[in-house]
């Protein structure tokens, strides 16, 4: 008669205990494999990240998930690669040295269009805004995609500000030098070299070799496995499939045959209102963009995340819940994982680097010597570097909406200089009767003047450039003049205050500060003949077209007005104003001299 469990007080035995004579269940050990796998993620070190992120080509991608040991590290790399927005990758804590090596790191800046209210739409998410200041400090250059058509037909929507270079760009930079002399602008152009070995056959062989993973599924299936044989194959099969697709479409590694997209780069510590920028600056045109930045690679990483997460989840669920019925099967499974780790480590060391075989060939010429189309692309880079400064400016971006800011075409800037007959008018000849017919046609802000001073290494005080400006004037008779001047952001109280001459206190706010209790507006001063000044007051930032707040002052009158301290600016008199004017004149002549020798058509 069978004895009941309750009567004997003994627990029922499992099938596995029967198989091993009632010994301690093997799952006491096997359930700890999750922790073992986490520790095994350290095996291979950076090798796992390089295999997963394509630094070892598509063949390495196929091998990366072959073992469950280290799979968490592989999935993390896949997640990082699948995120198209670099800043979100940083926000989520997925940035590592290997990720930056594979994909670089930068943040997208859009060319915003003002809304109906006059405020530009922001393309930067809240998480990006929180890190914006730090990222701006780390900026090491900018990148513009090369358009398909000519520069006049471009439809650029923005640019990438670089923080970390990827491996391909770093190899290129290693073969370039800074400008040979301070006054010449050296332009490096990338030249493809089809003689480099592309390892195409090697990659195919290694991709095919990764199919050895199928032997594990076959063995486990024949041993009676219900789950492990297929759950282990999910991730590997997915990555193998995408590796074949990438290789077939010539997206497996960075070779001259595979590199199709290019971009232009301006590398260096870019200038801003806080600093003039570094002397180590480089311009690289037609730099290839790594195949790893293609949508297909991102799709492969995204699919790898899903397939491997599902596969490893099922695998460890089966192990922990003791769903397999054979202890030998579990031991065999673990033996295969150890074998795959060893094979993966071996393969990592024999796969050629995805970028290493690429021969970097560059030409180096002065800006005046390169073809017209390339000159336009260099100007586009410089204009983008200028517009970068307005995005994080303490004076706010809206204040610069009337300034020349066209990155998509240098034509706007060149057209302005052409209208001024390629001359800078240091002193405008103007009388009181000329004011009604005087208009401002275009404005060149300090951000453009600063950029050209930086790229030419002009010895101009950056603090004085803060208030520099140049404006294209049109008189009633049709004559046009490009006149350097001084522009400040004056302030007035947000709420009207009753005037009290006895309580009035002069206010001189230093450059680079913002008084949030007041409303800012532009005030311009331009030098006139006979020691006079033209003052233009805007409300708040509009100066183009017919001027409404203009008047002519003598130097004495202007000195008294500045000394009164009613504008809340740092200029205390015409002596300070003259320093800013000299910087404005110097920058304007640098701008004119740099652009004048270029051969840009379509005027």
C-alpha positions in Angstrom: 0.0 0.0 0.0 1.5 3.4 -0.9 2.6 5.6 1.9 1.3 9.1 1.8 3.5 12.1 2.0 1.7 13.5 4.9 2.1 10.3 6.9 5.8 10.0 6.4 6.5 13.7 6.6 8.9 13.5 3.7 8.9 15.9 0.7 8.3 14.5 -2.8 11.4 13.9 -4.8 12.0 15.4 -8.2 12.9 13.6 -11.3 16.4 14.9 -11.1 16.8 13.6 -7.5 15.8 10.2 -8.8 18.4 10.4 -11.5 21.2 11.1 -9.0 20.1 8.9 -6.2 18.5 11.5 -4.1 21.5 13.8 -4.0 21.2 17.6 -3.6 19.4 19.0 -6.7 21.8 20.3 -9.3 19.6 23.4 -9.7 21.0 24.7 -6.4 24.1 25.2 -8.6 22.5 25.9 -12.0 20.2 28.6 -10.6 23.3 30.6 -9.8 24.3 30.8 -13.5 22.6 34.2 -13.8 25.2 35.6 -11.4 27.9 33.6 -13.2 26.9 35.1 -16.5 27.0 38.6 -15.0 30.6 38.0 -13.8 31.5 36.4 -17.1 30.5 39.7 -18.7 34.0 40.8 -17.8 35.5 38.1 -19.9 36.9 39.6 -23.1 36.8 43.1 -21.6 36.5 45.7 -24.3 36.5 42.8 -26.8 32.8 42.2 -26.3 31.9 45.8 -26.9 34.1 46.0 -30.1 32.6 42.8 -31.5 29.0 44.0 -30.7 29.4 47.5 -32.0 31.0 46.6 -35.4 34.5 47.7 -34.6 35.4 44.2 -35.7 33.2 44.4 -38.8 29.9 42.5 -39.4 31.8 39.2 -38.8 32.5 40.3 -35.2 28.8 41.3 -34.8 27.8 37.7 -35.7 30.1 36.2 -33.1 29.2 38.6 -30.2 26.1 36.8 -28.8 27.4 33.3 -29.4 27.8 32.6 -25.6 25.3 33.3 -22.8 28.3 34.3 -20.7 28.8 38.0 -21.2 25.4 38.4 -23.0 24.3 41.2 -20.7 27.3 43.2 -21.8 26.5 42.4 -25.4 22.9 43.5 -25.0 24.0 46.8 -23.3 26.2 47.5 -26.3 23.4 46.8 -28.7 21.1 49.2 -26.8 23.7 51.9 -27.0 24.2 51.3 -30.7 20.5 51.3 -31.5 19.9 54.8 -30.0 20.2 57.3 -32.8 20.3 60.3 -30.5 23.8 60.6 -29.0 22.6 62.8 -26.1 20.0 60.3 -25.0 22.7 57.7 -25.0 24.6 59.9 -22.6 21.5 60.6 -20.5 20.8 56.9 -20.1 24.4 56.2 -19.0 25.2 54.1 -22.0 28.3 56.0 -23.1 31.6 54.2 -22.8 34.9 54.5 -24.4 34.1 51.7 -26.8 30.7 53.2 -27.7 32.4 56.6 -28.5 35.1 54.8 -30.5 32.4 53.1 -32.6 29.9 55.9 -33.0 31.6 59.1 -31.8 29.6 61.5 -29.7 27.9 64.7 -30.6 24.7 66.6 -30.3 22.4 67.8 -33.1 21.7 71.5 -33.4 18.9 72.5 -35.6 18.5 75.7 -37.7 15.4 76.8 -35.8 12.7 78.8 -37.5 10.9 81.5 -35.5 7.3 80.7 -34.5 4.4 83.2 -34.9 5.3 84.6 -31.5 8.9 85.2 -32.6 10.4 82.4 -30.4 12.3 79.7 -32.2 11.1 76.1 -31.8 13.5 74.1 -29.7 14.7 70.7 -31.0 16.5 69.9 -27.8 14.7 67.8 -25.3 14.6 68.5 -21.6 17.3 66.0 -20.7 19.5 67.5 -23.4 18.9 71.0 -22.0 20.1 69.9 -18.6 23.5 68.8 -20.0 23.7 71.5 -22.7 26.2 73.7 -20.8 28.5 70.8 -20.1 28.4 69.5 -23.7 29.0 72.9 -25.1 32.2 73.2 -23.0 33.4 69.8 -24.3 32.7 70.7 -28.0 35.7 69.8 -30.2 34.3 70.7 -33.6 31.3 70.6 -35.9 30.2 68.4 -38.7 28.0 69.1 -41.8 26.7 66.4 -44.1 27.8 66.9 -47.7 24.7 67.6 -49.8 24.0 65.9 -53.1 23.6 69.0 -55.1 25.4 72.3 -55.3 25.7 74.5 -52.3 23.2 77.0 -53.6 20.5 74.3 -53.6 21.3 72.9 -50.2 18.5 72.3 -47.7 20.4 71.9 -44.5 18.5 71.6 -41.2 21.4 71.8 -38.8 24.7 70.3 -37.8 26.4 68.1 -35.3 28.6 69.5 -32.6 31.3 67.0 -31.9 32.4 66.0 -28.4 34.2 62.7 -29.1 35.6 61.6 -32.4 34.9 58.1 -33.7 37.7 55.8 -34.6 37.5 56.6 -38.4 37.7 60.3 -37.9 40.5 59.9 -35.3 42.6 57.9 -37.9 42.1 60.8 -40.3 43.1 63.5 -37.8 46.3 61.5 -37.0 47.3 62.2 -40.6 46.6 65.9 -40.6 48.4 68.9 -39.2 47.2 72.3 -38.0 47.6 75.3 -40.2 51.2 75.8 -41.3 51.1 79.5 -40.7 48.7 81.7 -38.7 47.3 83.6 -41.7 46.6 80.9 -44.2 43.6 78.6 -44.0 44.6 75.0 -44.8 41.9 72.7 -46.2 42.4 68.9 -46.1 40.4 66.9 -48.6 40.0 63.1 -48.2 41.0 61.0 -51.2 39.8 57.4 -51.6 42.4 54.7 -52.0 41.0 51.6 -53.7 44.2 49.7 -53.3 43.7 49.0 -49.6 42.9 45.4 -48.7 39.2 45.1 -47.8 39.1 41.7 -46.1 35.9 40.9 -47.9 36.5 37.1 -48.2 37.9 36.9 -44.6 34.7 38.4 -43.3 32.5 36.0 -45.2 34.5 33.0 -43.9 34.2 34.3 -40.3 30.5 34.9 -40.6 30.0 31.4 -41.9 32.2 30.0 -39.1 29.8 31.6 -36.5 27.2 29.0 -37.7 29.1 26.5 -35.4 26.6 27.7 -32.8 24.1 25.4 -34.5 26.0 22.4 -33.2 24.9 23.3 -29.7 21.3 23.4 -30.7 21.6 20.0 -32.5 23.3 18.3 -29.5 20.8 19.7 -26.9 17.8 18.8 -29.1 19.1 15.2 -29.5 19.6 15.0 -25.7 15.9 15.7 -25.3 16.0 19.5 -24.5 12.6 21.2 -24.7 13.7 24.8 -24.4 17.5 25.4 -24.2 18.2 24.2 -27.7 16.2 27.0 -29.4 16.3 29.7 -26.7 20.1 29.8 -27.1 19.9 30.1 -30.8 17.5 33.2 -31.0 20.1 35.9 -30.5 22.8 34.2 -32.5 20.5 33.5 -35.4 19.3 37.1 -35.5 22.8 38.6 -35.4 24.0 36.1 -38.0 21.2 37.0 -40.4 21.9 40.7 -40.1 25.6 40.1 -40.4 25.0 38.4 -43.8 22.7 41.3 -44.9 25.3 43.9 -43.9 28.1 42.1 -45.6 26.1 41.5 -48.7 25.2 45.2 -48.9 28.9 46.2 -48.4 28.2 47.7 -45.0 30.2 45.2 -43.0 33.4 47.3 -42.5 34.9 50.7 -43.2 36.6 50.2 -46.6 36.8 52.6 -49.5 34.5 50.4 -51.5 31.9 50.5 -48.7 32.1 54.2 -47.6 29.5 56.2 -49.5 28.4 59.1 -47.3 30.7 61.9 -46.5 30.7 64.9 -44.3 32.7 68.1 -43.8 34.4 68.8 -40.4 35.8 71.8 -38.7 37.9 70.5 -35.8 39.1 72.6 -32.9 38.1 74.3 -29.7 35.4 76.6 -31.3 35.2 80.3 -30.3 32.4 81.8 -28.2 31.7 85.0 -26.4 33.6 83.5 -23.5 36.8 82.4 -25.3 38.5 83.0 -28.7 39.1 79.3 -29.4 42.1 77.1 -29.8 44.9 77.6 -32.4 44.9 74.0 -33.3 42.1 74.0 -35.9 41.6 71.8 -38.9 39.3 71.7 -41.8 38.6 68.3 -43.4 36.3 68.0 -46.5 34.7 64.8 -47.8 35.6 62.8 -44.8 33.8 59.4 -45.1 31.1 58.6 -42.5 31.5 55.2 -40.9 29.1 52.5 -42.1 28.2 51.9 -38.5 26.1 55.1 -38.6 23.8 53.7 -41.2 20.2 52.9 -40.4 20.7 49.2 -41.2 23.3 48.9 -38.5 21.0 50.6 -36.0 18.3 48.2 -37.1 20.6 45.3 -36.6 21.4 46.4 -33.0 17.7 47.0 -32.2 16.8 43.5 -33.5 19.8 42.1 -31.5 18.5 43.7 -28.3 15.1 42.1 -28.8 16.2 38.6 -29.9 19.0 38.3 -27.3 16.9 39.6 -24.4 14.1 37.2 -25.2 16.5 34.3 -25.7 18.5 34.8 -22.6 15.4 35.5 -20.5 13.9 32.2 -21.6 17.2 30.4 -21.0 17.6 31.5 -17.4 13.9 31.1 -16.6 14.2 27.5 -17.8 17.3 27.0 -15.6 15.9 28.6 -12.5 12.5 26.9 -12.8 14.1 23.5 -13.4 12.1 22.9 -16.6 14.7 20.7 -18.2 14.6 17.1 -17.1 18.3 16.1 -17.4 21.3 17.1 -15.3 23.6 16.0 -18.1 21.8 18.4 -20.5 22.5 21.3 -18.2 26.2 20.3 -17.9 26.5 20.0 -21.6 24.8 23.4 -22.1 27.3 25.0 -19.7 30.2 23.3 -21.4 29.1 24.8 -24.7 29.0 28.3 -23.2 32.6 28.0 -21.9 33.7 26.7 -25.3 32.0 29.7 -27.1 33.7 32.2 -24.8 37.1 30.7 -25.7 36.3 30.7 -29.4 34.9 34.2 -29.3 38.0 35.5 -27.6 40.1 33.8 -30.3 38.0 35.2 -33.1 38.2 38.7 -31.6 42.0 38.6 -31.9 42.1 37.4 -35.5 39.4 39.6 -37.0 41.0 42.7 -38.6 39.9 46.0 -37.2 37.0 47.5 -39.1 38.9 50.7 -39.8 42.5 49.6 -39.5 43.0 48.5 -43.1 41.8 51.8 -44.5 44.5 53.9 -46.1 44.0 57.6 -45.2 45.1 59.8 -48.0 44.6 63.6 -47.8 45.5 66.6 -49.9 46.3 69.9 -48.1 45.8 73.2 -49.9 45.2 76.8 -49.1 41.6 78.0 -49.1 42.3 80.3 -52.1 43.6 77.4 -54.2 40.8 74.8 -53.9 37.9 74.6 -56.3 34.9 76.9 -56.0 32.6 74.2 -54.8 35.0 73.3 -52.0 35.4 77.0 -51.0 31.7 77.3 -50.6 31.7 74.2 -48.3 34.4 75.8 -46.1 32.4 79.0 -45.8 29.4 76.9 -44.8 31.5 75.3 -42.0 32.5 78.7 -40.8 29.0 80.0 -40.8 27.9 77.0 -38.9 30.6 77.7 -36.3 29.2 81.2 -36.1 25.7 80.1 -35.6 26.7 77.7 -32.9 27.7 80.7 -30.8 24.2 82.2 -30.9 22.6 79.0 -29.6 24.1 79.2 -26.2 24.7 83.0 -26.0 23.8 84.8 -22.8 22.0 87.4 -25.0 19.6 84.6 -26.2 19.1 83.3 -29.7 16.1 85.5 -30.6 18.3 88.6 -30.5 20.2 87.4 -33.5 17.3 86.4 -35.8 18.0 89.4 -38.1 21.7 88.8 -38.4 23.1 86.9 -41.4 22.8 83.2 -40.3 22.5 81.3 -43.5 24.4 78.0 -43.2 22.8 76.3 -46.2 24.3 78.9 -48.5 27.2 81.2 -48.2 25.6 83.3 -50.9 24.0 85.7 -48.4 27.3 86.7 -46.8 29.0 87.0 -50.2 26.2 88.9 -51.7 26.4 91.5 -48.8 30.1 92.0 -49.4 29.4 92.3 -53.2 26.8 95.0 -52.6 29.3 96.9 -50.5 31.7 96.7 -53.5 34.1 94.7 -51.4 35.0 97.6 -49.3 34.8 98.4 -45.6 33.8 102.0 -44.8 35.4 102.9 -41.5 33.5 106.3 -41.3 30.1 106.9 -42.8 29.6 110.4 -44.4 26.1 111.3 -43.2 24.2 114.5 -42.4 20.9 115.1 -40.6 19.0 115.5 -43.9 20.1 112.0 -45.0 18.4 110.2 -42.1 14.9 109.8 -43.5 16.2 107.8 -46.5 18.8 105.7 -44.6 18.1 102.0 -44.1 20.0 99.0 -42.8 20.0 96.2 -45.4 21.9 93.5 -43.5 23.7 92.9 -40.3 26.9 90.9 -39.7 27.0 90.0 -36.0 29.9 89.5 -33.7 29.6 85.7 -33.9 30.6 85.8 -37.6 33.3 88.4 -37.0 34.7 86.3 -34.1 34.7 83.1 -36.2 36.7 84.7 -39.0 39.1 86.3 -36.5 39.6 82.9 -35.0 40.1 80.9 -38.2 42.8 83.4 -39.4 44.4 83.7 -35.9 43.9 87.5 -36.0 45.2 89.2 -32.8 42.0 90.8 -31.7 40.7 91.0 -28.1 37.8 88.7 -27.8 36.3 90.8 -25.0 36.0 93.7 -27.4 34.5 91.5 -30.2 31.6 91.0 -27.8 30.2 94.3 -28.9 31.4 94.3 -32.5 29.0 94.5 -35.5 29.0 95.5 -39.1 25.9 96.8 -41.0 25.2 97.3 -44.7 23.6 100.8 -45.1 21.7 102.0 -48.1 21.3 105.7 -48.7 18.3 107.3 -50.5 20.5 107.6 -53.6 21.0 103.8 -53.7 24.6 103.8 -52.5 25.5 101.0 -50.1 28.3 100.9 -47.5 29.5 98.2 -45.1 30.2 100.1 -41.9 31.7 98.6 -38.7 30.1 99.7 -35.5 29.3 98.8 -31.9 26.2 97.0 -30.7 25.2 96.5 -27.1 22.2 95.0 -25.4 20.8 97.7 -23.3 18.2 97.0 -20.6 15.1 98.7 -19.2 12.8 97.7 -16.3 10.1 95.2 -17.1 7.6 97.4 -15.2 7.4 101.1 -15.7 8.9 103.1 -12.9 8.2 106.7 -12.1 11.3 108.8 -12.8 13.1 110.0 -9.7 16.3 111.9 -10.6 17.5 112.0 -7.0 17.2 108.2 -6.6 18.7 107.3 -10.0 21.9 105.3 -9.7 24.2 104.6 -12.7 24.1 101.0 -13.7 27.1 99.4 -15.5 26.5 95.7 -16.1 29.7 93.9 -17.2 29.8 91.9 -20.5 28.4 88.4 -20.4 25.9 89.1 -17.6 22.1 89.0 -17.8 19.7 91.1 -15.7 16.5 89.0 -15.7 14.6 91.8 -14.0 15.0 93.9 -17.2 14.1 93.7 -20.9 16.9 93.8 -23.4 17.0 95.7 -26.6 19.7 96.5 -29.2 21.5 99.9 -29.4 23.9 100.5 -32.3 26.5 103.2 -32.7 28.3 103.9 -36.0 31.0 106.5 -36.5 30.3 109.5 -38.7 32.6 112.1 -40.2 33.3 115.3 -38.1 33.6 113.3 -34.9 29.9 112.3 -34.7 28.0 109.1 -34.1 24.8 107.6 -35.5 22.8 106.0 -32.8 20.1 103.4 -33.7 17.8 102.1 -31.0 15.7 99.0 -31.7 12.6 97.7 -30.1 13.6 95.2 -29.1 15.8 93.6 -31.7 14.6 94.7 -35.1 16.9 97.1 -37.0 16.4 96.1 -40.7 14.5 98.4 -43.0 13.5 101.9 -42.2 15.0 103.0 -38.9 12.8 104.5 -36.3 15.0 105.2 -33.3 18.0 106.9 -34.9 19.7 110.1 -34.0 23.1 111.8 -34.6 25.2 112.6 -31.5 28.5 114.4 -31.1 31.3 112.5 -29.2 30.7 114.7 -26.2 27.0 114.0 -26.1 27.5 110.3 -26.5 30.2 110.3 -23.8 27.7 111.9 -21.4 24.9 109.5 -22.3 27.1 106.5 -21.7 28.5 107.9 -18.5 25.0 108.4 -17.1 24.7 104.6 -16.8 21.0 104.4 -17.8 21.5 101.6 -20.4 22.8 99.0 -18.0 25.8 98.2 -20.2 29.5 97.9 -19.5 30.6 100.9 -21.7 31.2 103.9 -19.5 32.2 106.4 -22.2 33.5 106.9 -25.7 36.9 105.6 -24.7 35.4 102.2 -24.1 33.3 102.5 -27.2 36.4 103.2 -29.3 38.0 100.0 -28.2 35.0 98.0 -29.3 34.9 99.9 -32.6 38.6 99.1 -33.3 37.9 95.4 -32.8 34.9 95.7 -35.1 36.9 97.4 -37.8 39.7 94.8 -37.5 37.3 91.9 -37.7 35.4 93.4 -40.7 38.7 93.8 -42.6 39.6 90.2 -41.8 36.2 89.0 -43.0 36.5 90.9 -46.2 40.1 89.8 -46.8 39.3 86.2 -46.3 36.2 86.0 -48.6 37.4 88.5 -51.2 39.8 86.1 -52.9 37.4 83.3 -53.3 35.8 82.3 -56.6 32.2 81.9 -55.8 29.8 82.4 -58.7 26.1 83.1 -58.9 26.2 86.7 -57.7 
